[in-house]
Amino acid sequence: MLESARVTNVQASTFECGGIAIACCLRHIYTDLNGVANFLKAWAAATFGDRSAVRAPNVTAPTLFPASPGETWIHDAVYAMRAPFAFAEEFARKRLFFNPDSVKKLQDEAVIDGEADRKPTRFESVSACLWRSFISASLINKRGDDSKPTVLFFPVNVRRREADLPLDEQSMGNIVLYNCAKQPDPELTTDSLSLSLLAQKIREGVRKVDSGVIARLRFEGSGALKLILDELSEELGGCGDMLLISSWCNFGLSDVNFGRGKPVWVVRVFCQFNVLASFLIKTTTPFGFFSILPFSLFTLANLT
């Protein structure tokens, strides 16, 4: 079998202490994190002989969002728009833990003006906290024009954005769109940037992936997607440093049980991004969840 034809690779490692680590590498061209999580959960259920927990994948997405055969430009386009934000320095990874009490405090502080009845999500509140610290480090780092705003870049799960679509959590494919939130005002000091203001920008960025955008993708196909990515690329063109954040919290990865109990850690081992990226991951420990940040050494030293 050709190496390039493999959809996924799995490696199980056992340790003298009795622990097991299961690593899974799946080609992103076929599916997103949602599909990986479904595969792992079905595999774990099958080890117990629980057929009722193994659900068939929903493969309707290609009929809803048509694309021409052999199109590979989408993958290249997303990487190209991140290229100006790449860093060549050495980098280190840091894990930041957020226990339930600290998450609640952040959510209380990040309540958005005019939307007090809708509590900020964990993603909005923790991302706002990380973004504000990143802005502070970016100002010290001075990698570029100080007048350019930093930008938060994140994927949006389309499955959860349109109730009328025949999509569910079993839908396979890359059913996500990237979007961004810009620093409100580059002239503001970080002391003036409230979590509420940054959370508002994040929520506005997610809301941009609305029914109108989804309708364009459905009825205009890859032509509409190219225009959407071109618009996003143009918006990113006026920005300074980029922070990418992806939430892995609501995919059930911390509940996958192969017979040895739930995992102590669920972590992205390899980070292919050459931009600064954070992955929010729920844990089964007393900590609520944690963030993994591969930062350039200079930026990490100045992260507050």
Secondary structure, 3 states (H helix, E strand, C coil): CCHHHCCEEEEEEECCCCCEEEEEEECCCCCCHHHHHHHHHHHHHHHCCCHHHCCCCECCHHHHCCCCCCCCHHHHHHHHHHHHHCCCCCEEEEEEEECHHHHHHHHHHCCCCCCCCCCCCHHHHHHHHHHHHHHHHHHHHCCCCCCCCCEEEEEEEHHHCCCCCCCCCCECCCCEEEEEEECCCCCCCHHHCCHHHHHHHHHHHHHCCCHHHHHHHHHHCHHHHHHHHHHHHHHHCCCCCEEEEEECCCCCHHHCCCCCCCCCCCCCCCCCCCCEEEEEEECCCCCCEEEEEEEEHHHHHCCC
